[in-house]
Amino acid sequence: MAVKLTVVGCSPAWPNPGGAQSGYLVEGPGKLLLDCGPGVLARLREEDAWPIVDAIVISHFHLDHWGDLVPWVWGRMFGLGTEQDPPALWLPPDGRVELQAFGERFGTADMFERTFTVSEYAEDEPFSAAGLQVTAVRLPHYRLRTFGFRVSNADRTLAYSGDSGPSERLAELARDVDLFLCEATLEHGVTDGEPRGHLSVDEAVSSFRASGARRLLLTHRPAELPLADGIEQARDGLILEV
């Protein structure tokens, strides 16, 4: 069975013109949303009055990867989302405490627990979400606890880097997968901090080649930094069969 990937949003931390931030819908057999950044909920609502997803998995707590969980709460409480079953929400370790703290500032401490069926994944331990097997792999991203994901059904596997600085673990994450969805935020030669938090194109391509993955799709890329011909780039609305 093939896996269908829809790029809902793929902007970096500053949104591209007219773009949504990180959100990738994986279908096969259920519907799994990898990350849910600002703009993703509105894009999903272009297809359905309220999004029909079985599960959401969050890679880390930078706003561009989870921010639209907040409007999802309000829509589930007071809008058309009241008619839908609560999606499963998978968070990094200790994520429930983080969301409770956000809830205390944004509304109520239990607002996310009332909206989603909340669980935490564990590093390197497979779990089931939307009928797919997911494994979270710890990656370096400044000093924030951050994960990439391997997502599989019986026949296909894709890897999603989330955000990551250079690391040998990227090749492990994407080992022999059918598609490697990898961030490439930086211009060549730019160092974004110590420890590092993002990849250049060269670094992403190097990890891809080391992984043995069959296909590379670069994402989280600023519109002002176009890619060279022959390198495949995500765009909002792109649909692929993996």
HELIX and SHEET records of a PDB file:
HELIX    1   1 VAL A   40  LEU A   44  1                                   5    
HELIX    2   2 LEU A   63  TRP A   66  1                                   4    
HELIX    3   3 LEU A   69  PHE A   78  1                                  10    
HELIX    4   4 LEU A   80  GLU A   83  5                                   4    
HELIX    5   5 GLY A   95  PHE A  106  1                                  12    
HELIX    6   6 MET A  111  THR A  115  1                                   5    
HELIX    7   7 ARG A  169  LEU A  173  1                                   5    
HELIX    8   8 VAL A  201  SER A  211  1                                  11    
SHEET    1   A 7 THR A 117  GLU A 120  0                                        
SHEET    2   A 7 ALA A  88  LEU A  91  1                                        
SHEET    3   A 7 ALA A  55  VAL A  57  1                                        
SHEET    4   A 7 LYS A  31  LEU A  34  1                                        
SHEET    5   A 7 GLY A  23  GLU A  27 -1                                        
SHEET    6   A 7 LYS A   4  GLY A   9 -1                                        
SHEET    7   A 7 ILE A 239  GLU A 241 -1                                        
SHEET    1   B 6 PHE A 127  ALA A 129  0                                        
SHEET    2   B 6 LEU A 132  LEU A 139 -1                                        
SHEET    3   B 6 THR A 146  SER A 152 -1                                        
SHEET    4   B 6 THR A 157  TYR A 160 -1                                        
SHEET    5   B 6 LEU A 179  GLU A 183  1                                        
SHEET    6   B 6 LEU A 216  THR A 219  1                                        
END                                                                             
